[in-house]
Amino acid sequence: MICFLALIVFGILGIFSASHRKLAQEAFDCVFRKMTLRKCHTGLDLRLKSSITGKFMENHPRSAQIIYHRFEFLSWTFTLLLLLSMVWSGYSGYNYYVYGNCNGPSVDDQQGLCLFDPTGAHSQITKADQALSCSAEDIEEQISGTEPTIKGVDLSLFPTYNPKEVKDQLVYVGCYTCPNTRKVNAVINELATKNKDTLKLVFVHLPLHKEDELISLIENCLYQENPNEFWQFHNALMQAPVDEVKNKEKVLNVLKGSKTEEAQKIMTCTESEEIKSLFGKQLYEIQKMNLEGTPTIFVNDQVFIGPKQLRVYERQLSTNIDWFGYGLVGLVALIILIMVYYAIFKRD
């Protein structure tokens, strides 16, 4: 097993030093032969054993004696540690590719430390402790031990894009003044455009501040009047500066520029009891979602918090072809076939 360790070490050193490349080649030959049930011909393992023992002999003869007699055990120990670290690194890399974090699919996993995302940029959310007229303590009690969910939530109350044939569903919970929601909006738009014929998209506006409630009322009126203009208004707000989104007059200017000539009609609509009642029902349904913050994205049965990469959402769609998984399985199968071939037909 010392040859396997030598392969890793000399393989890295060989990038910078020509003298170590030959040792890396010997180590590879030795490892490959042992993996295919053949004897190692280079004698590298014996040379390494003598070299390491000799280093300790001069100043630590007792340690050298222990290393010499327990060399195989020590080799196996360090090899297993290396293999475990490699497996764990591979598992973390797979999770990052699939879920956008190193740990796994759950919300708690997504908030954990990840080497591939050291700043946590893809898991950051704007806390919902000011939303729905709840205190921070109420929100903590609400989300304790329970992940966000859309089970039992009446999604028909929220603005929805319905494709020709529904194969997948994405529920997008966000707010217009939240930086992480604004960051992921373009990704969601790209995903929806690519899958416009099969992806049902539901947008849930989470009003984190009292002044944000006006936007929800405008959205409800605009969606009832013209769904297409609702989505134009939605994207215009996401692209507008945050300070303008917080300003009522600026929001009205965005409304007037969303290709509707009935902005005044929309504002009158926001005062109606029907729209206010609808908004109250929406808040009730949002409370049932057990949200921790925004953005929260539900793709079919998987929930994501924070702005993930496009590929993460795509992999949850039923229409997605898992080329990465197929390629990985094919590579493993090829390696096994090569090993079997050399083990059976190349016994020299």
C-alpha angles and dihedrals in degrees: 000000000000087000090062091054090046090052091057095043098042091040089060095041090047090067089068103024128051091202091063095049092074090051089049089052091050091048092050091050091049094048094045092050093051091047089054092048096255132125122263110246100186098072088220093137092056093046091051092048092052093044095050093044091048092055090060098038097079099053104013109033094163091053089047090054092051092047092049094051096039097037096117092049092048091047091053092046095053091041092053091048090051092047092049091051090048092049091048091048090050091049090050091048091050092050091049091052094046104032104018093245137074098241114053148274103303123096091244089052091051091056094052128103115281126189091207091053103033094166093049090232093149094052102043117121136179105245118243096217091117097044130102092014089285127139122235089255091053091051093048090050091047096052098036110126094348129097123220112277143179095199109126092010117130100229092176088081092068132073108277138187110212117198127207092262121017112220099147138022130214121188111196116198114189148129130232097232096047114103095211093051091050089050094055097040094086090050092052090048091052091048092048092048093050091049100032093134096052110021121091109206123200121185119204115190111210107201104212093181134038092246090056090067091078089063091055090051092049091048093052092050093044093048091051091048099044124348093199092056089048091062091047090052090046094054092042090057092047090055097042119095113271092240090059092049089056091052116083094209092050091050089052089052089054089049092052090050095051093091094264121124092193101071091133090052089053092051090050088050091057089065094056121110090230093061093042089051090049090051091052090052090050091053090051092052092046090056089057090058092072092222123188096189146306141334098034114165125192113197106184103302097344123090124205129189122200129020108308129188120267094251091059093060093039093057091061093058119100089225093058119110111216099223091160092057094044091049092050092050090047092051092050091048091050092051091050092050092051091049092049091048094053093041092055107029104025104052096146 
